[in-house]
Amino acid sequence: MYRENMTENQRIQEWFLAHKEEMICDIQRLVSIKSVSSKNEAVFPYGAGCRAVLDEMLKLGSSYGFSTENHAYHYGRIRWGEGEKCLGIWNHLDVVEEGNGWSFPPYEGVLHKGFMIGRGVQDNKGPAIAVLYALRCIKELKLPLNIQVEQLLGCNEEQGMEDIDVFLKAGEIPDFSFVADCSFPVCNGEKGICELELSSESKITEVLELCGGESANSIPSKARAGLSSGEEIETRGRSGHVAFPGEMVNALGELFTLLSQKDPMGCLQKTFDFLGRAGRESSGETLGISWKDETFGALTCVMTKGDIKQGRLHVLFNIRYPHSWNYQEMLEKVRDRVMKYGLSLKVVRNSPSYLEENENIDELLQAYESIMDEKGYTYTMGGGTYARKLPDTVAFGPGLPADLSAINFPEGHGGCHGPDEAQSIDQLITAGRIYVDSILRLNSSWS
């Protein structure tokens, strides 16, 4: 397998290429399990799918000779190495609902033109296997390691990160951690995340049924309403992650716009028109909270869910706000605005922004530069990872720019929360090599 006079980097690259097919099979094993986190199921704490996928991941870790721990299915741990210092690497095994409009089966991990397609291949099962294989590479090549490395595996990242709260209470915090759940190079700051529910103060009789949105952090791809007149309205959109709305088409916003044009809607016409405008944009302008700063960029505000319960309308917004935006001021602006349209405001959750400065970031950037042969840098984003709740933590890959044109996806397909979520296998191998290099650099700097 290894030629004489090979450098360490060449041996690592050869190892990953030799284990490519195994890596693909292991990702498919995880993707085949629909692991949408749910507290409503009888299986504690996050449902049968999350229980099954954590069992499968820990089984893989054990089969490759690592010690594993299951912390009551809140999170798992795969360990390698010994030493006083400890590096934590975080992944999550829960996924968002598959939603609508897939061209490929969402839970098979289909290989197509160098990509794997399936829910979780990007976010975050493919990266979890890339990290596991980085540890396996270090172990099997017997590369020197004088620190402990822990791969930590959560099961509630997409539904509020309660798993991290449980982890923090246990008190076993690594000296430094990174989360393998963003794009390279290093993300050292994330916008605040706020979920607000707007509810009608009066019961609605003109619309008997309304539903739209599959996840609190995905753009709705489909919405439907049933009117008291017997008419049914259905709209389609273009789904994706709420943190990166781009040229989104929000099916729920489109639905409210159509409802506002129906006759007779009476006083609801203004309410539906307001919600239609708020749903079709992502700037927060209609809610009165448009904002941006130099470090974090623009606030995003996306309508993600809507329904009618016991005659009252409920609409959920996911807001990603810059570090400089005062949270309480933002709430007051929204409350003042929505009252004019017969709507009340409820805070579902709020996770403050973070900005991390840490000397270990330089080691991660050097690892990136070594493998990619280009300058590394830090950046901030609207996406939310475990890093926002953990001390001494940043987000670090594995995302790299990918050309999906060869697959000829429909517009809006291929992203992490959208239909036909796709991951380049070769880029995942590159990420695995970067992770090996980063572990070895931290090992050297800490020894």
N, C-alpha and C positions, 0 to 999 in steps of 0.2 A: 504493500500500500504506500509506503513512504520511501522515497529515494534518498540516497546519501547526499549529504550537504544541503538538505532542505532547511530553510529558515523556520522558525517557530510559526510565523504567520502562514507560511506555505503548508506546514503540517496541519494547522487548524483548518485551512481552506480545504485541503484534501479530505480531512475527516468529515466535514459537513457534506461534501459532494458524495462521499461514500455512504452516508447515512440519509441521503435525500429521500429515498423511497420509504424508509422507516418513518421519517419525519412526517411525510404526507399521510401515511396510514394512521399515525397517532393523532394528527389533527382531525382526520375523518372520524375517528372513534369519539372524539369530544363533540364534533359538530352534529353527529347523529342523535345526540341527546338534546331534546328541547328543554332548555334550562332557564325558563322565564321565572324570575324570583317572585314569589307570592306568599304573603302571610295569611291568606285566606284558606289555604289548603290544610288538610288534617295532618300532613307530614311536617313536623317542626324542623327548623324555623322558617325555611324559605321554599318549601314545597318539594315534591318528589323529584322533579327534574334537576334541581340544584343539588339535592342529596345524591342522585345518581351520577352527575357529572363530577362532583368532588370525589366520590368513591373511585371513579374511573381514573381521574388524574393522579390520585394518591397511589393507586395500583400501578400506574406507569412509573411513578417515582420509585416505588419499592422494587419494581422489576429491574430497574437500572442500578440498584445497589445503594439507594439513598435512604436515610431514615425519614420517616414521615409521621405527621401528627394530624389528627382530626379534632378540632376544637368545637365539638358539639354541632358540627355542620354549619357554624357561622363562618369559619374559615379553616383552611388547611395550611400545613407547613411541610416543605421538603428541604432537608438540610444536607450540607456538605462542608467539610473542612473543620479545622479546630483553631482556636486562638482566642485572645481576649477581645479583639475587635470583631464586630458583626456588621455585615452588609445585608440589607433587606432589599429584595426585588419583588414588587407587587404585580399581580395580575388578577383579573376577575373572570369567573366562569359562568356567570349569569349573562343572559342576553335580553334584548328587547324582543317583543312580538315580531313575527315575520311580516305582518301586514299583507298588502295585496300587490298583485301585478308582477309576480316573479315569472321569469322565462325559464328558470332552472329550479329543481326541487330545493327548498330551503334547508333541508336537514340531511343532505347526503354528502356534501363536500365534493361536488362534481369538479373534475379537472378539465379545463378547456383552454387551450392556447397559452399554456404556462401559468394560468391562474387557477386557484381553487375558488369555487363559488358556493356560498352557503351562509346561513346566519351564524355569526360569531367568528368567521375566518379572519376578519380584521379586529373585531371588537368582542372578545379579547382572547379567543381560544387559540388562534394561530400564534399570536405573540407568546401565550403561555407555554406552548410547546417549543418555541424558539428559545425561551429562557431555560427551559428544562434541558434542551439539547446543548446549550452553552455550558451548563453545569456538567452534563454528561461528557462533553468534549474535554473539559478540564480534568475530569476524573479519569477518563480512559487514556488520555495522552500523558497522564501523570505529571501535569504541569504543576509547578510549586505553588502551594497555597498555605499561608500562615494565618488566615483569618477564617471566620465562619461566614458562610453564605447561606441565606435563607430565602427560598422562593415562597412567598406568602400568597395564598389563593383565596380571594373573597367570593361571596355568593350573593351580595345584595348591592352591588355598585350601581346598577341601573335604577334601583328603587329606593334610594335615600342613604345608602352607605351605613346602615345600622351595624353591619359586620365590623366596620372600623371602630365604632364606639365600643363594641365588645372587646376587640383587640386592645384598644388603649386602656381599658379597665384592667386587663390582665397584667399590664405593666412591663412586658418584655419588649422593649423598644430597641431596634438596632441603632448602632452609632450613626449610620447614614443609610438612606434608602432612595431608590428610584422606582418609578412606576412605569412599566413597559406598556403604555396605553395612550400614546400620542404620536406626533411626528418627530423625527430627528431634525435638528440636533437636540438641544435641551430646552424644555419649557420650564421656566422658573417662576411663572405667575399665571394665575387663572382669575377670570372675572368672577364676581359674586353670582350666585344662582338663586333666584327667587321664583317660587311658584305661587301665583295668585289666582284665587277662584272668584269669579264674578257671578252673582246669583240674582235672579229677578226678585224684587221685593213682593210682587203680586203674582198670583197664579196666572198661568197662560192657558187660554181656552182655544185660541185660534190654531195652535200647533199642538197636536196630541202626542207626537213622538218625534224625537230628534236624537241622532247619534253620530259621532264622528271622532276619529282619533283612536289609535291603538296604544300609545305610550305617551307619558308626560314629557319625554324629551325627543319626540319624533314629529315631523311635520305631517299632518293628516293627509292621507292619499285618497280617502273616500269619506263622504258624509251623506246623510240621508235624513229627510224629514217627512212626516205624515201630517197633513193638514186636516182640520175638522171638516172641511169640504169634501174629503175623500181623496183629494189629490196627493200624490207622492212626488217628492223632488229628490233627485240624487245628483251629486257632483263628484268629480274626480280631480285629483291634484297630483303633485309630484313630491314624493316623500324624501326624507333625508334627516340628518341630525340638526336639531334646532340651533346649535351653536354656530353652524355654518349654513345659514339659510340661502345665501346666494340668490339665484333667480328662482326662488321657490314658487310653487303654486299650491296654496293652502286650500284644500277642499272644503274645510269648515268655513273659512272666510268667504269663499265663493257661495256657499249655501246661504249664509246670512244675507249676502247681497241680493240673492234671488228672492229670499223671503221678504225682504224689505220692499220688493216691487210687486208683491202679491196684494190683491184687494179682496176683502177688506182686512187690513191689519190694524187700523185705528192708531192708538198711541204706540203700539209696538213697532210701527214703521220706522220711527226715529231710532228706537233701540236697536233694531236689526240692521239699520243702515250704519249706525255707529260700530256695531260688532263686525259688520262686513268690512268696513274700512280698517278697523284694527286688525282683523284677521288676514287681510290681503297684503299687509305690509309687515316688515320686520324691524322697523326703526323705533317703534314706541311713540311715534309722533302723535297718533290719534289719542293715546292714553296720556299725553302731555309729559313724556319722560325721555324724549330724544336727548342723547348725551354722548360725548366722546372725549377721550383724553389721549395724550401723545403716546403713553406707554401701553395702554390696553385697547386703544381704538374705540369703535362705536359700540354703544349698547345695542343688544338685540332683544326683540320682544316678539314671541311667536305664540299664536293660539294653537293649543295642542289637543284639547279634548272638549267635547260638548255633549250634554244630554239633558233630558227633562225627567225629574223625579218628583212624584207627588204634585205635579202641575207646575213646578218651578224650574226655570231654566238655570243651568250651571255651566259655566265656561271656564276652562283653565288656560292660563297664560304662563309660559316659561320665559323668564327674563334673565339675561346675562348682562350684568352691569359692571362698568369699570371701577377700579380701585378708588378713584377719586369721587365717585357718586355717593352721596349720603343716602343710606338706605331708608331712614325714617322720612327724610324729605321726599324721596321717591314715592313712598306709600301714601303720603298726604296728597301729593299731586294726583295720583291715580284715584284715590278716594273722592277727592273733590270733583274730578272729571266724570266718574261713572255715576255719581248720585244724580246728575242731571238727566240720566237716561233710565232711572228707576232700578238701578243695580246696586247691590251691596258688595263689600269687599271682605275677603277672608284670606289670611296668609296660610298657605298650606305648608310651606317650608322655606327657610332661608339659609343658605350656606355662604358665609362671607368670602370675599376675594382673598387671595394670598399673593405675596411676593417674597421669594426665598433668595437669600444670598448665602452661599456656602462655598468654602474653599475647595471642596471635593468636586464641584462642578467642572473645574479645570481639567481634572483627570478624565471625566466623561467626554469633554470636548476634544481632548487629545486622542482618545480612542476613536471617536468619530472621524477626526482628521486623518488618522493613520490608515483606516480602512477605506474611506471615501476619497482620500487625496484631494480634499477641499476644505476651506476654512469653516470651522464651526462657530456657532453663535448661540446666544440665548434669546428666547422670545416669550411672549405672553399670548394667551388664547382665551376663547370663550368656552371651550370644552371643559368639562369637570372630571377630574380624576381623583383617586385616593390621595394624591399629593396635597390637596387642599385641607385635609384633616389630619395629616401626619406631620410630626416635627422633623426637621432636618431632611426634607424630602423634595425631590423634583421629579418631573416626568421626562422620560428619555426614550424616544422611539416607540415602536419600530417602524413607523410610517415613513415611506420615501415616495417621491413623485412617481406615479405609475401611468403608463400609456395604455388606456383601455380601448383604444380605437380598433385594435385587431379583433376584439370580441364583437364589435358593432352592437353594443348595448343600446336600447332605447334611451332617450334623454332622461337623466335623473337616476339611472340605474348604476349599481356598482359601489355605492358608498356604504359606510358602516351601519347606518340605521335605515337604509333604503332597501328597495328590492334588488335582488341579485348581488348582494354584498360580495365583493371579490378581493382576493389577496394574491399578489405575485409570489410564487414559491421561491424564485431566485432572490427576490428582495428580502424575503423572510430569512433566507440563509445568510445574506449579507448582514442583516440585523443580528443574527446569532453570532457571527464573527465579531461584530462591534461589541456585543455583550461580553464575550470572552475577553477581548482586549481591555474593556473597562474594568472587569473584575481583577485581571492581572495587574493593571496599573494601580488600582486602589490597594491591592495586596502589597505592592511594592512601596507605595507611599506611606502605608500604615505600619510597615514592618520595621 
